[in-house]
Amino acid sequence: MLAGFITRTAPQEAMLGEAEADADGAALASLEPDTMQGLLPGEDVKSSSPADVGGGYEAFHYRTLLAVSASLGLNSPGGSVFDAVAIHNALKRHEVTRCCRMACAARSATSPTVSETGGSGLFSCDGIGHDVLDGSAAGADRPAAETRMTSRPLWWLLLKLHKAWVRIVAFAGLALLTAVMAQLLGPLLPGGLHATVGADAVEDILSIVSSSMLVVTTFSLSVAVSAFAAAASSATPRATALLQEDPTTQNVLATFIGAFLFGLLGLIGLKAQLYDDAGRVILYFATLVVVVLVVAALIRWIDHLMSFGRMADTLSRIERAATRSLKARLENPWLGGRPRQGEVPTSGVRIGAHTTGYVQRIDTAALQDAAAAAGGQLHLLCLPGDFVIEGAPVLILDGGSLPDENREAACKAVSIGDTRTFSHDPRFGVIVLSEIASRALSPAVNDPGTAIDVLGRLVRVLSLWRTPMAPDPTFPDVVVPALSGAEMIEDAFRPIARDGAGVVEVQIRLQKSLQALQQVAPAAFSEASIRMSAYALDAAEAAGMLPADLAAVHSVLPFAGTDGP
């Protein structure tokens, strides 16, 4: 921090913003966020001259103020740390008790209230608005629906709702509902209305809809399958799952197939004489609604096909999935449980995996119930994304005894599937992005531009990282390991550093990306970034990079291999 000093000839005249002098006669004047020191008559002290007051000092000053404002809880996403410290200094100069509303990214419906008793510097909040992960906010102050992992039946239901057949069944249900409503509402309609509105043409309209939608659906399915294949071949097969869950594609295909089923069931009802004249009117208006939906779906589908399955579209989908997953984990870093402190207990009841595969989700609420019934603590040995073998321990009960029914419930609380998923596995999205960059750097593709694009997306995803504080666990009897920042760095950059060892543009962007992440979260990423930077240099030298290219890479190393300026 820099300090300025004042020499004056009239010490009895207080300077603007100057506080009262202390016992030694010295007084401080505000020079936020620095200080201005007043001197006694006859004193003349020069300003300090640090060795580095150039471009590096601003970054150092910013990081210092960021830590100060984060500890005060004043800095909100997008806010200024200088403004935060200025607010704190202004509050301390007034010896009153005040309460103010802060506009910040609260995770609750109401804005947080921050109060301070003047001069104490102690803040209290009745909401959530900190840029760091406050454990109390992640625990008791947060609604149970946010801290509790989704229950197993609800999680299963949400997975099924992403399937296209749900929307198709909804359209078929609309056709059946129309038949029922025709019987109920038909007597309420005025006589002769069917001739007035042209309801006699409903059979012809239904015939056109049912025949044309079958052709359109077949064509659309072929286009969608081609997009899936293109994404698998140009990007990675792991990306097809996101394309298959694309809501626009599912809605369009469901609309086409549903319209076909609606027309088919409507024709069956007409041929079976289930509709009288009033029923035909209701069927006619329902058919017009379906036609409007089909036209809107066609327009939307044409616009969607312009980008669907392309490389940029695939990368954006993976980045969004990785961002959502990482945000969810950072908001609840220990899944509502207690963080692991020290080593895992060597003694205790070991609970093995019920099958072989990847951990897809963990129901910490069910584990809490099992631990409470056993009278001990359950230590989780895996996280979503880990590969486990049937019978291998995934949980250890420390203390107490676990009945067979509770053991089975605890075992099923760790859901295991054949593949990794994006929803609860932050590392998987990062790995898939890195896979795309590796394929782009292969000799057969030779597309370093895509690899550089991926590096930028990886920095955007990992820059969300915030160091979590000690939590107030919702499930205190469940001990959960933390997500490792070092592992995230390895997953993201090691394949790119290896496969892009001979490409100078990729190596330079890689070093700059590691530098940026060190500045975002030094505690989590600094050591791992330094190791990855050294690994990338070794790989570049081993690949026989030209001396001029190596010199270009070395030119960015003063920032890439340190904790920042």
SEFIDO-51417 format. One record per residue (C-alpha): residue in one letter; z, y, x. Coordinates in steps of 0.02 Angstrom, whole numbers, padded with zeros to 5 digits, always signed. Layout:
<sites>
AZYX/...
</sites>
This chain:
<sites>
M+00000+00000+00000/L-00039+00176+00063/A+00090+00317+00056/G+00070+00505+00069/F+00201+00627+00134/I+00231+00809+00085/T+00299+00949+00193/R+00350+01107+00098/T+00441+01267+00137/A+00534+01282-00029/P+00626+01117-00060/Q+00714+01185-00214/E+00548+01188-00307/A+00514+01015-00376/M+00337+00951-00368/L+00251+00896-00528/G+00300+00716-00565/E+00440+00716-00435/A+00601+00623-00475/E+00776+00681-00429/A+00825+00669-00246/D+00936+00526-00188/A+01097+00540-00087/D+00997+00575+00072/G+00899+00713-00011/A+00736+00616-00017/A+00633+00613-00177/L+00482+00514-00237/A+00335+00589-00328/S+00217+00486-00432/L+00051+00440-00354/E+00010+00289-00460/P-00006+00154-00414/D+00052+00216-00240/T+00196+00333-00195/M+00207+00511-00127/Q+00360+00541-00017/G+00438+00714-00014/L+00507+00770+00157/L+00647+00887+00203/P+00612+01057+00285/G+00559+01040+00465/E+00505+00859+00445/D+00324+00815+00476/V+00271+00634+00459/K+00091+00580+00471/S+00009+00459+00349/S+00002+00276+00394/S-00163+00212+00463/P-00183+00025+00426/A-00308-00072+00530/D-00416-00116+00381/V-00443+00024+00255/G-00627-00008+00230/G-00712-00125+00110/G-00579-00259+00128/Y-00434-00149+00071/E-00496-00128-00106/A-00503-00316-00134/F-00328-00337-00058/H-00260-00197-00166/Y-00338-00272-00322/R-00262-00444-00289/T-00090-00367-00260/L-00095-00269-00422/L-00163-00419-00515/A-00010-00520-00465/V+00107-00378-00513/S+00028-00348-00684/A+00018-00535-00721/S+00204-00554-00686/L+00238-00408-00803/G+00128-00483-00939/L+00031-00321-00954/N-00143-00372-00902/S-00255-00440-01038/P-00428-00520-01020/G-00549-00382-00978/G-00410-00255-00945/S-00378-00155-00788/V-00236-00198-00672/F-00225-00015-00621/D-00199+00034-00803/A-00068-00103-00821/V+00037-00040-00675/A+00015+00140-00734/I+00083+00090-00906/H+00233+00007-00825/N+00271+00157-00714/A+00256+00276-00863/L+00379+00171-00964/K+00506+00167-00822/R+00511+00357-00809/H+00583+00375-00985/E+00759+00309-01018/V+00729+00259-01199/T+00702+00097-01293/R+00529+00082-01367/C+00419-00047-01448/C+00231-00044-01438/R+00087-00151-01499/M-00028-00216-01364/A-00211-00253-01397/C-00234-00416-01303/A-00313-00587-01325/A-00173-00662-01426/R-00184-00841-01480/S-00089-00808-01639/A-00139-00717-01797/T-00025-00568-01761/S-00033-00452-01611/P+00110-00471-01487/T+00246-00339-01482/V+00309-00288-01310/S+00473-00196-01296/E+00561-00123-01143/T+00726-00040-01115/G+00684+00107-01005/G+00712+00083-00820/S+00752-00101-00831/G+00576-00165-00810/L+00616-00314-00923/F+00488-00355-01056/S+00498-00468-01209/C+00354-00526-01317/D+00350-00592-01495/G+00170-00651-01476/I+00052-00726-01351/G-00053-00611-01244/H-00030-00658-01063/D-00176-00689-00949/V-00078-00827-00864/L-00023-00984-00953/D+00154-00954-01010/G+00241-01117-01042/S+00345-01047-01184/A+00188-00989-01272/A+00114-01161-01251/G+00267-01240-01327/A+00388-01181-01459/D+00303-01015-01501/R+00135-01096-01534/P+00101-01182-01700/A+00115-01370-01694/A-00066-01387-01746/E-00119-01304-01583/T-00003-01393-01461/R-00011-01565-01538/M-00159-01670-01489/T-00267-01717-01637/S-00202-01874-01721/R-00303-02032-01696/P-00370-02046-01877/L-00418-01862-01881/W-00500-01875-01709/W-00601-02025-01771/L-00652-01928-01927/L-00709-01778-01824/L-00817-01891-01717/K-00900-01964-01871/L-00933-01793-01947/H-01045-01756-01798/K-01164-01894-01853/A-01325-01853-01946/W-01296-01984-02080/V-01153-01880-02152/R-01274-01742-02203/I-01400-01869-02267/V-01270-01948-02379/A-01225-01774-02442/F-01404-01747-02503/A-01407-01918-02586/G-01243-01872-02669/L-01325-01712-02732/A-01460-01815-02819/L-01330-01925-02902/L-01226-01773-02949/T-01380-01694-03030/A-01402-01847-03139/V-01220-01840-03193/M-01222-01651-03222/A-01380-01670-03327/Q-01285-01781-03447/L-01135-01664-03453/L-01221-01495-03459/G-01377-01544-03554/P-01301-01519-03728/L-01245-01344-03678/L-01421-01281-03644/P-01524-01199-03783/G-01664-01303-03857/G-01843-01274-03799/L-01786-01208-03630/H-01879-01345-03538/A-02046-01283-03604/T-02004-01103-03561/V-01961-01134-03378/G-02094-01266-03348/A-01974-01409-03323/D-02110-01533-03371/A-02182-01510-03196/V-02025-01576-03113/E-02099-01750-03093/D-02250-01684-02998/I-02139-01578-02887/L-02026-01726-02848/S-02177-01832-02804/I-02239-01700-02681/V-02067-01680-02603/S-02035-01866-02581/S-02206-01903-02505/S-02217-01752-02389/M-02037-01763-02327/L-02064-01942-02268/V-02206-01884-02155/V-02113-01730-02094/T-01958-01833-02056/T-02057-01959-01954/F-02138-01819-01853/S-01973-01729-01825/L-01888-01888-01767/S-02025-01917-01639/V-02005-01739-01575/A-01817-01759-01561/V-01832-01925-01469/S-01957-01846-01349/A-01834-01705-01315/F-01695-01831-01280/A-01807-01924-01158/A-01861-01763-01072/A-01681-01708-01048/A-01633-01878-00980/S-01777-01879-00855/S-01774-01697-00799/A-01586-01662-00809/T-01471-01813-00827/P-01448-01953-00956/R-01270-01890-00985/A-01343-01734-01068/T-01425-01829-01211/A-01259-01848-01301/L-01250-01658-01321/L-01429-01649-01384/Q-01397-01788-01509/E-01247-01690-01576/D-01348-01530-01592/P-01304-01461-01765/T-01473-01381-01793/T-01566-01542-01761/Q-01447-01642-01868/N-01456-01516-02011/V-01645-01511-02008/L-01667-01700-02002/A-01533-01724-02134/T-01619-01595-02244/F-01787-01684-02230/I-01717-01859-02258/G-01599-01796-02392/A-01743-01709-02483/F-01842-01871-02476/L-01696-01967-02550/F-01668-01832-02681/G-01850-01840-02736/L-01848-02031-02737/L-01689-02044-02839/G-01751-01907-02956/L-01912-02002-02990/I-01814-02162-03021/G-01705-02068-03145/L-01857-01997-03234/K-01943-02165-03245/A-01782-02243-03308/Q-01775-02105-03442/L-01602-02048-03386/Y-01650-01867-03421/D-01684-01790-03589/D-01766-01619-03608/A-01607-01526-03561/G-01579-01644-03415/R-01754-01608-03350/V-01710-01422-03345/I-01558-01457-03236/L-01659-01573-03125/Y-01794-01440-03113/F-01676-01306-03050/A-01593-01428-02929/T-01766-01472-02863/L-01805-01288-02834/V-01645-01272-02732/V-01696-01422-02626/V-01869-01348-02598/V-01792-01184-02537/L-01680-01282-02418/V-01829-01378-02352/V-01930-01220-02319/A-01783-01138-02230/A-01757-01295-02126/L-01941-01298-02076/I-01937-01117-02017/R-01777-01147-01921/W-01845-01308-01846/I-02003-01223-01781/D-01900-01088-01696/H-01778-01216-01626/L-01916-01321-01548/M-01965-01177-01434/S-01815-01213-01322/F-01741-01378-01379/G-01728-01503-01236/R-01789-01383-01101/M-01693-01372-00937/A-01615-01202-00975/D-01562-01261-01148/T-01486-01420-01078/L-01391-01327-00943/S-01322-01202-01069/R-01261-01342-01182/I-01172-01429-01040/E-01095-01266-00979/R-01030-01226-01153/A-00957-01401-01171/A-00873-01390-01001/T-00806-01216-01041/R-00732-01271-01207/S-00650-01423-01129/L-00576-01327-00983/K-00512-01187-01095/A-00427-01313-01208/R-00344-01398-01060/L-00287-01234-00981/E-00210-01180-01145/N-00115-01346-01151/P-00114-01405-00969/W+00008-01549-00994/L-00053-01598-01167/G+00110-01537-01241/G+00215-01648-01127/R+00323-01617-00976/P+00241-01589-00805/R+00265-01723-00675/Q+00389-01675-00540/G+00387-01784-00385/E+00332-01964-00378/V+00306-02085-00521/P+00457-02200-00548/T+00431-02367-00461/S+00544-02459-00581/G+00525-02466-00768/V+00424-02550-00903/R+00238-02545-00865/I+00117-02534-01011/G-00061-02591-00974/A-00227-02534-01044/H-00286-02629-01196/T-00467-02635-01134/T-00579-02585-00989/G-00666-02418-00997/Y-00644-02230-00985/V-00494-02139-01057/Q-00565-02026-01193/R-00409-01946-01266/I-00220-01960-01264/D-00111-01942-01419/T+00047-01867-01344/A+00129-01855-01515/A+00119-02045-01534/L+00186-02065-01356/Q+00332-01951-01397/D+00375-02057-01548/A+00369-02215-01443/A+00475-02138-01305/A+00604-02076-01430/A+00615-02249-01508/A+00637-02327-01336/G+00768-02202-01279/G+00678-02158-01117/Q+00533-02060-01044/L+00352-02115-01040/H+00260-02068-00881/L+00073-02054-00904/L-00027-02126-00759/C-00200-02071-00814/L-00293-01924-00891/P-00449-01914-01000/G-00596-01963-00892/D-00506-02092-00785/F-00578-02268-00777/V-00449-02402-00815/I-00454-02591-00812/E-00381-02701-00948/G-00201-02741-00906/A-00187-02605-00772/P-00035-02492-00804/V-00073-02329-00892/L+00107-02290-00941/I+00279-02321-00865/L+00437-02314-00971/D+00581-02243-00869/G+00744-02295-00953/G+00773-02380-01119/S+00683-02529-01192/L+00521-02535-01289/P+00501-02653-01439/D+00335-02742-01460/E+00278-02633-01605/N+00315-02473-01508/R+00230-02544-01354/E+00072-02575-01454/A+00078-02400-01527/A+00100-02323-01354/C-00043-02427-01288/K-00161-02372-01428/A-00111-02190-01402/V-00221-02196-01246/S-00395-02208-01323/I-00520-02297-01211/G-00709-02302-01236/D-00866-02358-01148/T-00918-02185-01088/R-00841-02019-01040/T-00842-01878-01166/F-00848-01690-01148/S-00715-01646-01277/H-00554-01690-01184/D-00621-01715-01007/P-00648-01550-00913/R-00705-01638-00755/F-00846-01727-00844/G-00941-01567-00886/V-00927-01509-00706/I-00988-01678-00643/V-01138-01676-00759/L-01188-01502-00700/S-01174-01560-00520/E-01282-01713-00560/I-01421-01600-00622/A-01414-01499-00462/S-01421-01658-00358/R-01574-01719-00450/A-01658-01550-00430/L-01628-01561-00241/S-01704-01734-00224/P-01869-01742-00126/A-01961-01801-00281/V-01912-01646-00381/N-01882-01514-00244/D-01817-01379-00361/P-01684-01278-00267/G-01692-01142-00400/T-01611-01258-00527/A-01475-01302-00402/I-01439-01117-00373/D-01432-01092-00562/V-01307-01234-00576/L-01197-01158-00440/G-01185-00998-00541/R-01139-01095-00697/L-01006-01193-00603/V-00927-01031-00543/R-00925-00965-00721/V-00840-01122-00784/L-00711-01137-00644/S-00672-00951-00645/L-00578-00983-00807/W-00442-01066-00705/R-00268-00994-00722/T-00113-01061-00637/P+00003-01129-00774/M+00185-01081-00777/A+00332-01194-00816/P+00312-01253-00996/D+00429-01274-01142/P+00361-01446-01190/T+00329-01495-01369/F+00347-01678-01319/P+00486-01677-01187/D+00493-01867-01167/V+00311-01880-01110/V+00278-01840-00926/V+00096-01793-00891/P+00008-01764-00724/A-00078-01597-00697/L-00264-01567-00685/S-00306-01546-00501/G-00402-01393-00446/A-00448-01481-00283/E-00529-01623-00380/M-00628-01498-00482/I-00696-01421-00321/E-00743-01594-00256/D-00829-01642-00418/A-00926-01479-00427/F-00986-01448-00249/R-00984-01605-00142/P-01146-01679-00213/I-01234-01511-00196/A-01171-01486-00018/R-01233-01660+00028/D-01402-01661-00059/G-01441-01478-00021/A-01388-01487+00162/G-01559-01438+00226/V-01595-01296+00103/V-01533-01130+00170/E-01540-01041+00001/V-01429-01173-00078/Q-01307-01171+00068/I-01287-00982+00062/R-01257-00983-00125/L-01135-01127-00105/Q-01031-01032+00023/K-01029-00877-00087/S-00977-00981-00237/L-00831-01054-00141/Q-00781-00879-00086/A-00782-00817-00266/L-00672-00960-00326/Q-00547-00930-00187/Q-00526-00753-00251/V-00508-00810-00432/A-00371-00939-00404/P-00313-00946-00222/A-00169-01065-00257/A-00279-01194-00341/F-00444-01177-00249/S-00411-01102-00076/E-00377-01258+00027/A-00506-01364-00063/S-00637-01226-00044/I-00604-01212+00142/R-00626-01400+00163/M-00784-01398+00058/S-00853-01252+00158/A-00826-01349+00319/Y-00904-01504+00243/A-01058-01407+00190/L-01077-01335+00365/D-01063-01507+00444/A-01193-01574+00321/A-01312-01430+00360/E-01298-01457+00547/A-01320-01645+00528/A-01475-01617+00421/G-01558-01525+00565/M-01565-01353+00486/L-01661-01225+00590/P-01555-01112+00702/A-01609-00956+00608/D-01559-01036+00442/L-01392-01091+00514/A-01362-00914+00573/A-01396-00851+00397/V-01268-00973+00327/H-01141-00924+00461/S-01164-00741+00414/V-01070-00769+00251/L-00931-00875+00327/P-00805-00734+00361/F-00778-00730+00172/A-00811-00913+00132/G-00680-00988+00246/T-00529-00877+00214/D-00413-00831+00074/G-00506-00668+00046/P-00519-00500+00133/
</sites>
